[in-house]
């Protein structure tokens, strides 16, 4: 594995530079990126499609399947970051705001998971 920046801004710049070097910007419209994001998320789902809950929990123990999962996660994240770049959305700020809204919508003690 090579030394690459792991911060979000650096990854966003790297993706933008990658697309620009290939003249892909005309294709990176919000609609196209949203569609590509959906396709990649579906490809991630496909890995788990027929697995039991127990099998899905162990998916990373098989090197080939783990590689596929990591590749699809990378594709989903790449398209999401490109989508955010095109629309000027700060994904971390959006996530923080959503968590804050959910903390208000689902107060501790009032919203819980299934009972055992």
C-alpha positions in Angstrom: 0.0 0.0 0.0 1.4 3.4 -0.9 1.4 6.5 1.2 -1.6 8.5 0.1 -3.4 11.3 2.0 -6.2 10.0 4.0 -8.1 13.2 4.7 -11.3 13.9 2.9 -10.3 17.1 1.2 -7.1 15.5 -0.3 -9.1 12.6 -1.6 -11.7 14.9 -3.1 -8.9 16.8 -4.9 -7.3 13.6 -6.1 -10.7 12.4 -7.6 -11.2 15.8 -9.3 -7.7 15.7 -10.7 -8.2 12.1 -11.9 -11.5 13.1 -13.7 -10.0 16.3 -15.1 -7.0 14.5 -16.6 -9.4 12.3 -18.5 -11.8 15.1 -19.5 -14.7 13.3 -17.6 -16.2 16.5 -16.2 -18.9 16.7 -18.9 -20.2 13.4 -17.7 -20.0 14.2 -14.0 -23.4 15.8 -13.7 -25.4 15.5 -10.5 -27.8 13.1 -12.2 -25.1 10.9 -13.7 -23.1 10.8 -10.4 -26.3 9.9 -8.4 -27.0 7.1 -10.8 -23.5 5.8 -10.7 -23.6 6.0 -6.9 -26.8 3.9 -6.9 -25.3 1.3 -9.2 -22.2 1.0 -7.1 -24.2 0.7 -3.9 -26.2 -2.1 -5.6 -23.0 -3.9 -6.5 -22.1 -3.8 -2.9 -25.5 -5.2 -2.0 -25.1 -7.9 -4.6 -22.2 -9.4 -2.6 -24.6 -10.0 0.4 -27.7 -10.8 -1.6 -28.1 -14.5 -0.7 -26.1 -14.7 2.5 -27.5 -15.4 5.9 -27.0 -12.8 8.6 -24.3 -15.0 10.0 -22.5 -15.4 6.7 -22.7 -11.7 6.0 -21.0 -11.0 9.4 -18.1 -13.2 8.3 -17.8 -11.8 4.8 -14.4 -10.2 5.4 -12.8 -13.5 6.4 -12.6 -14.6 2.8 -9.8 -12.7 1.0 -11.5 -12.7 -2.4 -14.9 -11.5 -1.0 -13.2 -9.0 1.3 -11.4 -7.5 -1.8 -14.7 -7.2 -3.6 -16.3 -5.5 -0.6 -13.4 -3.0 -0.3 -13.5 -2.2 -4.0 -17.3 -1.6 -3.9 -17.0 0.6 -0.8 -14.3 2.6 -2.6 -16.5 3.0 -5.6 -19.5 4.1 -3.5 -17.3 6.6 -1.6 -15.7 7.9 -4.8 -19.0 8.6 -6.5 -20.4 10.2 -3.3 -17.4 12.5 -3.0 -17.6 13.5 -6.6 -21.4 14.1 -6.3 -20.7 16.3 -3.3 -17.9 18.2 -5.2 -20.2 18.9 -8.1 -23.0 20.2 -5.9 -20.8 22.0 -3.3 -22.0 19.8 -0.4 -19.6 19.3 2.5 -20.3 15.6 3.3 -18.9 15.8 6.8 -21.0 18.9 7.7 -24.1 17.2 6.1 -23.5 14.1 8.2 -23.0 16.1 11.4 -26.2 18.1 10.8 -28.1 14.9 10.1 -26.8 13.3 13.3 -27.9 16.3 15.3 -31.4 16.2 13.8 -31.6 12.5 14.6 -30.6 13.1 18.2 -33.5 15.4 18.5 -35.9 13.2 16.6 -35.0 10.0 18.4 -34.2 10.9 22.0 -32.5 8.2 24.2 -35.0 6.1 26.0 -37.8 6.9 23.5 -36.5 5.3 20.4 -34.8 1.9 20.9 -34.1 -1.1 18.8 -36.0 -4.4 19.0 -36.5 -5.9 22.5 -34.8 -9.2 23.3 
